[in-house]
Amino acid sequence: MDNMHIWEEVKQPPKKVLKDITMGRLKGMSSISPQWRYLKATEIFGPCGFGWKYSIDRLWLEPGANNEVVAFADISLFVKIDDVWSEAIPGHGGSKFIALEKVNTPKERLYTSDESYKMAITDALSVAFKALGFGGDIYLSLWDGVKYMVIPERGINENKVADWSLACEEAAEGTIAEFREWWKINQDAITKGCGVEGAALVYEKFVKLGKKKAKK
């Protein structure tokens, strides 16, 4: 098995699944939609519970500064390759259960969240998926999450490839005839946006998805 094939497939999320962080200590950075991770995990390994799964190992609260309270979660992620389940891939995450809001204003108050454990689990899953390469280029500072990164030596706009690959997956949900027509309509735009080599990668996905549809 190619050790890098999963990493290469998930290292760059399409721009549409990124959300700018506008507040807090991470202001100016981008967060990745959790649903994109789950979608890609399902595409690569299979449905949740059959091709990938996770266990919630521990949930707990810890006191923070200024009377805040933080919820933490430890999870174990498992993925299946060639009918073999992986060892546990650990993930640790956190989210504020009681947070201080509107600091240094007359409306300063403590707010209690009823979704803190859910958010901590989501955060922990993102850490575990990160070990498999999900969003790897962002964490390696190879892409700033806003501007498209072009690799000159290969002439491939990898973010455009990711965007068109996701669009290809969405188009595959229609009929086989509609899916074939989708490629004819978009071929020139894909080549222009992704480069010749990049368009070839999108075409590989198109062929792969087309074969799956033909078998159904």
Secondary structure, DSSP 8 states (H G I E B T S, - for coil): --TTHHHHHHSS--GGGEEE--SSTTTTSEEE-HHHHHHHHHHHH-SBTTTEEEEEEEEEEEE-GGG-EEEEEEEEEEEEETTEE---EEEEEEEEEEEEESTTSTT-EEEE-TTHHHHHHHHHHHHHHHTTTTTHHHHTTS--SSS--EETTTTEEHHHHHHHHHHHHHHTTS-HHHHHHHHHHHHHHHHHHHHHHHHHHHHHHHHHHHHHHHH-
